Amino acid sequence: MATACFEWGYAAIVAAMTARAGNVQLLHTPEHEAFFLDATVRAGLINSPHGIIDDNSDGFPRTLGRRYNTL
C-alpha cells in the first residue's frame, strides 16, 4: 500500500486493515520497507524534512525504520 501520509499514520492504517481482514500478510516486513525506500530514491522522491533525496524515513535513519517495521 502506497500512501502520501506520515509513515506512522500509514502504519496505523495498515494495522487497522490487517485487523479487520484478519490477514497478517498485509503487514510490512523490513524487506518491504527496504524495497520501498530504494524505489523512492531511484524515482527521485524527496523523503526528508530537509528537502533532499535520501533513503531515510520521515527524517529518521533507514536502520531505525527497519527496526520499527519488525515490531
N, C-alpha and C positions, 0 to 999 in steps of 0.2 A: 504494500500500500504506500503510495507516494502522497505526501501532503505538503502544504505550504504553511505549516504552523511550527511553533517551537517543539523541539523533539520530545520534551516531557509531556506536552499536550498530546502529541502523536501517540506516545506510549500508552497514555490513558485511554485513547480511542481504541487502539488495538486490543488492550486488555479487556475493555468492555465488549468488543466484538467477539473476542475469544471466549469470554464467559458466557455470552448469550448463545453462541454457536456450539459451545462445549467442544471446541476443536483447538487443542494446543498447538497444532501445526501452523496456526496463524501468527504465532509469536515470532519475533525476530531472534535470530541467533547472532553471535558475534561475527560469524562468517557473512551473514546477510548484511550486517552493518558495514563491514569492510568493503563488500561489493558495492553498496550504495555510495559510500564515501569516495571510493575510487572513481565511480561513474560520474559523480558530481564534479570532481577535479578535472576529469577528461573533457567534460562538457563545458568547463569554464564557469560554473556557477559559483557565486560568492556565498561561502558558508562560514562567514566570520563577521563578528561585530566590528572588525577593523576595516572591512571593505576589501579584503584580499581573497584570492582564490587559494584555499588550503584544504587539507583533509581533516581539519578539526571538526568538532560537532558542537554547535552553539557556543563557540569560543572556548570549549574545553578540549584538552588534548585527546587525540584519537584513542589512546590506550584507556583513558577514563571512560569514554563512551562504550568501548568493547566490554569493559567490566560491568558497566551499568546494564548492558543487554544480557548478561549472564544471570542476573538476579532472578 
